[in-house]
Amino acid sequence: MLLVVLLAIGGSVAWAVTPRTQSGASLSAEATAAVPSTTTAVGEQSDPPSNGPTAWTARPATVKARRSDTARLALKGVITGGISPKSVASSGAGFVTAQNMMYSHTVTVYNAKTLKLVKAISDQVNLARLGYPQYPGLVRGAPVEAAFSPGGRYAYVSNYAMYGPKFGPEGQDTCSAGDGTERSFVYRIDMKWLKVDKAFRVGAVPKVVAVTPNDQYVLVANWCSWTMSVISVKQGRVLRNVPIGRYPRGIAVSPSGKVAYVAVMGGSELVRVDLHTWKTKRMEVGAGPRALVFAPSGKSIFVSLNAAGRVAKFDTKSHTVRYSLNTGSQPRSLALSSDGTALYVVNYESGTVTKLRARDMQPLQTIQACEHPIGITYEPTTKRVWVACYGGSIRVYDDR
């Protein structure tokens, strides 16, 4: 059942939708959580949700539009309802997830076209049933970040900490390697069935997750262990933990899948990791690197420098910064348009989103978004930008 409410916004008609499960019943305690969701979309009402395919099998047609660096961001809608998104991630197949930390204990899945809630997946799992008999009974996580396998079949979600018997002490941002902070888990969510089907024990306070283009490895930045865990997709286990440095966070994998770069947020370095030999090389980039995104050519990496308050373009051949500019206070997450022409930055303390021309880092647009925008993703099938607002909402922008 859907409750549709018409609202007057600035002289135009807006609409709000509160979705329920198809049966009208609440979702199961272990796999899902019932989270009321309200979507306020500006302008014309979009298509009703389908009762057919699951998230993974639904693939809306890609919108044809002009180059992203010539388009303008315009608000499409605002999503609220029992969420506290630390990040948002696009599946590339028409769906977006929000990771809602320990404040909501959910991963919420949305239809990218309609902006409607598909399912709220609980972070409560039985680890013993997932191959960890040392953790009996139900436990909870705290979803932080997510990355999708090529094609969008699986989502890998990091959990800041775990809650339940035999877990503790709880992770925190002020920590150090070897201080006793409990190791945590990365969940794998099967997007066909919309439930957690695997778990991987990684380091303490895992944050950013990245999947290699060939679907060989899942890479995890362990904030408090100062390492990067390497999960073999084929073997279904952690192969190794690569030493990185104080507070690793952002990870970017080259288009070739041969190397990964990891941001050392507690310093001023990037660490280049050869994904064949596992050798590392360190290079200076600027104070407090947080998020990393590769350019499609593989020749450059875009870097948000949270401590420096700047966004940089780093040359992977010369290992030097080619461009650096201020976009706002505490630039956090980054996203790149699917055509590679536009870069989007959320500025946490400024409450803004800045759009840059990727080629030469020229500012194209800055918009006031919300209090504490912290996550961002580009959704290619609709050419929309999704922004996670830590206060409890998601703002969605057309960019075409």
FIFI-176452 format. One line per field, with one value per residue (C-alpha): residue number from 0; residue in one letter; x, y, z. Coordinates in nm, 4 decimals. Layout:
N
seq = (NUM_...)
type = (A_...)
east = (X_...)
north = (Y_...)
up = (Z_...)
end
This chain:
400
seq = (0_1_2_3_4_5_6_7_8_9_10_11_12_13_14_15_16_17_18_19_20_21_22_23_24_25_26_27_28_29_30_31_32_33_34_35_36_37_38_39_40_41_42_43_44_45_46_47_48_49_50_51_52_53_54_55_56_57_58_59_60_61_62_63_64_65_66_67_68_69_70_71_72_73_74_75_76_77_78_79_80_81_82_83_84_85_86_87_88_89_90_91_92_93_94_95_96_97_98_99_100_101_102_103_104_105_106_107_108_109_110_111_112_113_114_115_116_117_118_119_120_121_122_123_124_125_126_127_128_129_130_131_132_133_134_135_136_137_138_139_140_141_142_143_144_145_146_147_148_149_150_151_152_153_154_155_156_157_158_159_160_161_162_163_164_165_166_167_168_169_170_171_172_173_174_175_176_177_178_179_180_181_182_183_184_185_186_187_188_189_190_191_192_193_194_195_196_197_198_199_200_201_202_203_204_205_206_207_208_209_210_211_212_213_214_215_216_217_218_219_220_221_222_223_224_225_226_227_228_229_230_231_232_233_234_235_236_237_238_239_240_241_242_243_244_245_246_247_248_249_250_251_252_253_254_255_256_257_258_259_260_261_262_263_264_265_266_267_268_269_270_271_272_273_274_275_276_277_278_279_280_281_282_283_284_285_286_287_288_289_290_291_292_293_294_295_296_297_298_299_300_301_302_303_304_305_306_307_308_309_310_311_312_313_314_315_316_317_318_319_320_321_322_323_324_325_326_327_328_329_330_331_332_333_334_335_336_337_338_339_340_341_342_343_344_345_346_347_348_349_350_351_352_353_354_355_356_357_358_359_360_361_362_363_364_365_366_367_368_369_370_371_372_373_374_375_376_377_378_379_380_381_382_383_384_385_386_387_388_389_390_391_392_393_394_395_396_397_398_399)
type = (M_L_L_V_V_L_L_A_I_G_G_S_V_A_W_A_V_T_P_R_T_Q_S_G_A_S_L_S_A_E_A_T_A_A_V_P_S_T_T_T_A_V_G_E_Q_S_D_P_P_S_N_G_P_T_A_W_T_A_R_P_A_T_V_K_A_R_R_S_D_T_A_R_L_A_L_K_G_V_I_T_G_G_I_S_P_K_S_V_A_S_S_G_A_G_F_V_T_A_Q_N_M_M_Y_S_H_T_V_T_V_Y_N_A_K_T_L_K_L_V_K_A_I_S_D_Q_V_N_L_A_R_L_G_Y_P_Q_Y_P_G_L_V_R_G_A_P_V_E_A_A_F_S_P_G_G_R_Y_A_Y_V_S_N_Y_A_M_Y_G_P_K_F_G_P_E_G_Q_D_T_C_S_A_G_D_G_T_E_R_S_F_V_Y_R_I_D_M_K_W_L_K_V_D_K_A_F_R_V_G_A_V_P_K_V_V_A_V_T_P_N_D_Q_Y_V_L_V_A_N_W_C_S_W_T_M_S_V_I_S_V_K_Q_G_R_V_L_R_N_V_P_I_G_R_Y_P_R_G_I_A_V_S_P_S_G_K_V_A_Y_V_A_V_M_G_G_S_E_L_V_R_V_D_L_H_T_W_K_T_K_R_M_E_V_G_A_G_P_R_A_L_V_F_A_P_S_G_K_S_I_F_V_S_L_N_A_A_G_R_V_A_K_F_D_T_K_S_H_T_V_R_Y_S_L_N_T_G_S_Q_P_R_S_L_A_L_S_S_D_G_T_A_L_Y_V_V_N_Y_E_S_G_T_V_T_K_L_R_A_R_D_M_Q_P_L_Q_T_I_Q_A_C_E_H_P_I_G_I_T_Y_E_P_T_T_K_R_V_W_V_A_C_Y_G_G_S_I_R_V_Y_D_D_R)
east = (0.0000_0.1248_0.0212_0.0515_0.0376_0.0318_0.2294_0.2598_0.6209_0.7060_0.3870_0.4412_0.3004_0.5236_0.4427_0.5369_0.5213_0.5387_0.5979_0.5073_0.6030_0.4017_0.2131_0.1658_0.3487_0.6577_0.9936_1.1672_1.3802_1.6973_1.7123_1.5314_1.4090_1.0848_1.1935_0.9274_1.0508_0.9188_1.0224_0.9407_1.0011_0.9955_0.7887_0.6139_0.5201_0.7332_0.6177_0.4714_0.6961_0.6934_0.5748_0.8036_1.1829_1.4116_1.6667_1.9414_1.7307_1.5677_1.7704_1.6103_1.7226_2.0051_1.8967_2.0436_2.1686_2.4388_2.7871_2.7877_3.0262_2.7660_2.4674_2.3375_2.2410_1.8719_1.6962_1.4760_1.3692_1.4462_1.4316_1.3750_1.2366_1.4368_1.7745_2.1137_2.3177_2.6963_2.7271_2.5316_2.6368_2.5007_2.4743_2.5110_2.1984_1.9311_1.9443_2.1118_2.1912_2.2345_2.4502_2.2950_2.5567_2.4731_2.2119_1.9643_2.1318_2.0179_2.1171_1.8270_1.7805_1.6120_1.4849_1.6987_1.4204_1.1318_1.3424_1.1214_1.2318_1.2684_1.3770_1.5434_1.7968_1.8849_2.2482_2.1424_2.2859_2.3668_2.7423_2.7486_2.5306_2.7703_3.0741_3.1792_3.0681_3.2661_2.9918_2.6663_2.3294_2.2275_2.4624_2.4360_2.6709_2.6969_2.6987_2.9491_3.0351_2.9454_3.0807_2.9188_3.0507_3.0683_2.7108_2.5653_2.4733_2.6443_2.6961_2.9864_2.9131_3.1624_3.0511_3.2150_3.1735_2.9845_2.7458_2.6664_2.8203_3.1991_3.2354_3.4164_3.5663_3.3661_3.5551_3.6062_3.7735_4.0532_4.2371_4.5673_4.6867_4.7186_4.5150_4.2710_3.9872_3.7701_3.7891_3.4721_3.3021_3.2163_2.8774_2.7928_2.4358_2.2839_2.0894_1.8707_1.7277_1.8108_1.9687_2.3101_2.4476_2.8154_3.0402_3.4149_3.6111_3.8479_4.0321_3.9173_3.6759_3.6607_3.5504_3.5882_3.5351_3.6375_3.5896_3.8429_3.7077_3.7733_3.5778_3.8854_3.9315_3.7358_3.9628_3.8820_4.0439_4.0730_4.0814_4.2028_4.4214_4.6064_4.5808_4.3972_4.2292_4.2257_3.9289_3.9399_3.5973_3.6612_3.7929_3.5512_3.8098_4.0619_4.3947_4.6151_4.6302_4.8554_5.0146_4.9105_4.9580_4.7648_4.3935_4.3567_4.0304_3.9764_4.0582_4.0732_4.1458_4.2950_4.0748_4.3188_4.2729_4.6487_4.7034_4.5133_4.5797_4.4880_4.4486_4.6289_4.3922_4.6032_4.8893_4.9482_5.0244_4.8794_4.9983_5.0215_4.9611_5.0567_4.7734_5.0019_5.3210_5.1585_5.4513_5.3725_5.5020_5.4274_5.3840_5.2897_4.9571_4.8438_4.7028_4.4296_4.3475_4.0048_3.8310_3.9858_3.8399_4.0280_3.9814_3.8636_4.2001_4.3838_4.6273_4.4862_4.3277_4.0957_4.1629_3.9673_4.2063_3.9864_4.2450_4.3728_4.0217_4.1096_4.0461_4.3439_4.4100_4.7055_4.9124_4.9780_5.2832_5.4781_5.3286_5.2667_4.9636_4.8653_4.5695_4.4517_4.1693_3.9459_3.5853_3.4615_3.5252_3.6145_3.5636_3.4685_3.3356_3.3758_3.1862_3.2622_3.0056_2.9823_3.1269_3.4222_3.3727_3.2408_3.3546_3.1219_3.2395_3.0491_3.1849_3.0900_3.1119_3.0062_2.6923_2.7509_2.8038_3.0596_3.0688_3.4020_3.5076_3.7247_3.9642_4.1033_3.9274_3.7398_3.4380_3.1097_2.8492_2.8165_2.4813_2.3654_2.2671_2.2035_2.3680_2.6707_2.6615_2.8948_2.8405_2.7824_2.7328_2.6580_2.3741_2.4405_2.1038_1.9234_2.2174_2.1447_2.3640_2.2671_2.3907_2.3870_2.3084_2.4254_2.1336_1.8884_1.8087_1.9213_1.8994_1.8782_1.9739_1.9133_2.2271_2.1195)
north = (0.0000_0.3491_0.6690_0.9557_1.3106_1.6190_1.9167_2.2706_2.3724_2.7062_2.7164_2.3693_2.0368_1.7940_1.4503_1.2282_0.8511_0.6195_0.2658_-0.0615_-0.4164_-0.5770_-0.7889_-0.4965_-0.6859_-0.5735_-0.7078_-0.9956_-0.9087_-1.0803_-0.9814_-0.6485_-0.3649_-0.1737_0.1846_0.4380_0.6222_0.9446_1.0732_1.4308_1.4770_1.8189_1.8445_1.5638_1.2361_0.9471_0.5981_0.3723_0.0962_-0.2379_-0.5520_-0.7577_-0.8011_-0.7657_-0.4876_-0.6722_-0.7768_-0.4377_-0.2295_0.0993_0.2334_0.4851_0.8455_1.0072_1.3559_1.6081_1.5919_1.6168_1.9134_2.1154_2.0129_2.1772_2.0241_2.0666_1.9196_1.6218_1.5045_1.4553_1.1168_1.0919_0.8403_0.6674_0.6980_0.8380_0.7953_0.8000_0.7103_0.6325_0.3929_0.3293_-0.0278_0.0921_-0.1096_0.1351_0.1112_0.3075_0.2014_0.4172_0.2945_0.4161_0.3381_0.2289_0.5044_0.3175_-0.0254_-0.0573_-0.0508_0.1061_0.0226_0.2699_0.2590_0.5145_0.6150_0.6577_0.7386_0.4980_0.2589_-0.0975_-0.2543_-0.1720_-0.4447_-0.4891_-0.5188_-0.7927_-1.1300_-1.4732_-1.4972_-1.8638_-1.9427_-1.7441_-1.9484_-1.7956_-2.0384_-1.8439_-1.5776_-1.7538_-1.5848_-1.2606_-0.9630_-0.6164_-0.4141_-0.0476_0.0013_0.2655_0.2342_0.0068_-0.1007_-0.3122_-0.6003_-0.5427_-0.5634_-0.4830_-0.8351_-0.8018_-0.5149_-0.5299_-0.3259_-0.2376_-0.2269_0.0319_-0.1991_-0.5102_-0.5317_-0.8487_-1.1247_-1.1525_-0.8129_-0.5179_-0.2743_-0.0757_0.0998_0.4747_0.7297_0.8017_0.4719_0.3145_-0.0143_-0.2780_-0.0928_-0.3818_-0.2392_-0.5316_-0.6439_-0.6052_-0.7526_-0.6752_-0.8095_-0.9274_-0.8477_-1.0495_-0.7884_-1.0548_-1.1580_-0.8406_-1.0124_-1.0678_-1.3994_-1.3796_-1.2091_-1.1507_-1.0760_-0.7901_-0.5338_-0.2863_-0.0116_-0.0913_0.2001_0.2319_-0.0784_-0.1198_-0.4042_-0.4613_-0.4315_-0.8009_-0.8978_-1.0730_-0.8811_-0.6779_-0.4240_-0.2845_0.0102_-0.0719_0.2611_0.1374_-0.1511_0.0763_-0.1924_-0.2819_-0.6229_-0.8148_-1.0492_-1.3097_-1.3214_-1.6708_-1.8190_-1.6274_-1.5350_-1.2696_-1.3419_-1.0815_-0.7515_-0.4902_-0.2335_0.1178_0.3753_0.5848_0.5943_0.4528_0.5510_0.6138_0.3423_0.3785_0.0873_0.1600_0.0865_-0.1919_-0.3484_-0.3808_-0.1274_0.0386_0.3684_0.4137_0.7491_0.7801_1.0269_1.0497_1.1925_1.3392_1.0368_0.8041_0.4441_0.2676_-0.1079_-0.3460_-0.6002_-0.8726_-0.8392_-0.6558_-0.4155_-0.0630_0.2824_0.6051_0.9492_1.2932_1.4435_1.6924_1.7058_1.4626_1.2771_1.1163_1.0115_0.8910_0.8493_0.7374_0.9204_0.6786_0.7092_0.5843_0.8747_1.0797_1.0383_1.2932_1.3391_1.5213_1.6745_1.7053_1.8713_2.1073_2.1985_2.1332_1.8931_1.7810_1.6077_1.3722_1.2510_0.8761_0.8856_1.1737_1.1220_1.4943_1.7144_1.8888_2.0902_2.1860_2.4183_2.5071_2.3907_2.4529_2.3565_1.9895_1.8325_1.4697_1.2290_1.2460_1.1122_1.1190_1.1313_0.8218_1.0097_1.1248_1.4953_1.6173_1.5687_1.6218_1.7089_1.7312_1.9971_1.8813_2.1990_2.4319_2.2280_2.2494_2.0388_2.1617_2.0453_2.0686_2.0173_1.7085_1.8027_2.1188_2.1298_2.4478_2.5078_2.4753_2.5025_2.5188_2.4574_2.4699_2.1122_2.0403_2.0370_1.8059_1.6460_1.3493_1.0963_1.1233_0.8926_0.9309_0.7147_0.6489_0.5121_0.8352_1.0795_1.1861_1.2757_1.1392_1.3189_1.1646_1.4213_1.2978_1.4651_1.2110_1.2653_1.2060_1.4760_1.3705_1.6014_1.5756_1.6536_1.6620)
up = (0.0000_-0.0823_0.0905_-0.1548_-0.0212_-0.2418_-0.1160_-0.2426_-0.2882_-0.4378_-0.6437_-0.7908_-0.6881_-0.5038_-0.3776_-0.0895_-0.0849_0.2140_0.0817_0.2505_0.1688_-0.1102_0.1423_0.3787_0.6511_0.8378_0.7228_0.9045_1.2064_1.0915_0.7257_0.7271_0.9434_0.9015_0.8348_0.7372_0.4293_0.2847_-0.0554_-0.1449_-0.5162_-0.6760_-0.9939_-1.1779_-1.0088_-1.1347_-1.2253_-0.9550_-0.8193_-0.9964_-0.8204_-1.0419_-1.0427_-0.7449_-0.7110_-0.8944_-1.1948_-1.2469_-1.4908_-1.6014_-1.9380_-1.9206_-1.9748_-2.2843_-2.2070_-2.2791_-2.1331_-1.7559_-1.7550_-1.9465_-1.7311_-1.4133_-1.0813_-0.9952_-0.6927_-0.7800_-0.4360_-0.0677_0.1060_0.4821_0.7270_0.9987_0.8274_0.9272_0.6091_0.6382_0.2701_-0.0453_-0.3215_-0.6704_-0.7960_-1.1544_-1.2313_-1.1188_-0.7403_-0.4619_-0.1054_0.2033_0.4917_0.8162_1.0835_1.4396_1.4684_1.2464_1.2043_0.8420_0.4799_0.2912_-0.0774_-0.3138_-0.6696_-0.8520_-1.0897_-0.8465_-0.5347_-0.3414_-0.0704_-0.1969_0.1302_0.4609_0.5345_0.9008_1.0082_1.2516_1.1488_1.2859_1.2308_1.3339_1.0326_0.8132_0.9132_1.2466_1.5221_1.7841_1.7688_1.8670_1.8446_1.6808_1.6597_1.5098_1.2946_1.1961_0.8158_0.7017_0.3326_0.0410_-0.2965_-0.5662_-0.7700_-1.1475_-1.2742_-0.9331_-0.8171_-0.4784_-0.2359_0.0092_0.3232_0.5969_0.9606_1.1847_1.4849_1.5923_1.8879_2.0781_2.2921_2.2641_2.0943_2.2466_2.3056_2.0526_1.7756_1.7709_1.5466_1.7955_1.8038_1.7149_1.5734_1.8429_2.1060_2.1447_1.9359_1.8280_1.4672_1.2628_0.9571_0.5969_0.4883_0.1402_0.0391_-0.2448_-0.4400_-0.5988_-0.2630_-0.0706_0.2278_0.3834_0.2564_0.3572_0.6111_0.6190_0.9368_0.8580_1.0710_1.3335_1.2226_0.8496_0.6381_0.2605_0.0475_-0.3185_-0.5662_-0.8443_-1.2022_-1.2693_-0.9553_-0.8147_-0.4899_-0.2385_-0.0680_0.2776_0.4590_0.8310_1.0135_1.3529_1.2327_0.9884_0.7208_0.4010_0.4019_0.0742_0.0282_-0.2478_-0.4125_-0.5515_-0.2271_-0.0062_0.2550_0.3571_0.1850_0.3490_0.5360_0.3773_0.6168_0.5126_0.7876_1.0367_0.9546_0.6029_0.4402_0.0682_-0.1860_-0.5640_-0.7978_-1.1398_-1.4439_-1.5332_-1.1902_-1.1437_-0.8659_-0.5839_-0.4093_-0.0433_0.1345_0.4690_0.6343_0.9497_0.7448_0.4008_0.1852_-0.0717_-0.0676_-0.4026_-0.3722_-0.6526_-0.6590_-0.7953_-0.5902_-0.2953_-0.2829_-0.1645_-0.2464_-0.0572_-0.2069_-0.0738_-0.1765_0.0936_0.4462_0.5437_0.2209_0.2591_-0.0643_-0.3900_-0.7393_-1.0499_-1.3792_-1.6536_-1.8306_-1.5230_-1.5530_-1.2659_-0.9240_-0.7664_-0.3939_-0.1236_0.1309_0.4382_0.6643_0.3956_0.2817_-0.0817_-0.3677_-0.5752_-0.9052_-0.8693_-1.1653_-1.1359_-1.3654_-1.2131_-0.8647_-0.8327_-0.7722_-1.0954_-0.9657_-0.6178_-0.5176_-0.2258_-0.2612_0.0933_0.4527_0.5064_0.1631_0.2261_-0.0363_-0.4140_-0.7148_-1.0860_-1.3657_-1.5833_-1.8814_-1.6701_-1.7390_-1.4017_-1.0423_-0.7448_-0.3927_-0.0635_0.1736_0.5231_0.7306_0.4490_0.3812_0.0073_-0.3033_-0.5552_-0.9161_-1.0991_-1.4589_-1.4300_-1.7080_-1.5495_-1.2095_-1.2923_-1.0634_-1.2517_-0.9763_-0.5978_-0.4316_-0.0717_0.0102_0.3783_0.7172_0.7075_0.3627_0.4011_0.1220_-0.2511_-0.5487_-0.9183_-1.0494_-1.4213_-1.5380_-1.4442_-1.4471_-1.0925_-0.7975_-0.4551_-0.1422_0.2062_0.4757_0.8151_0.9905_0.8482_0.4813_0.1240_-0.1409_-0.5050_-0.7923_-1.1643_-1.3616_-1.7245)
end
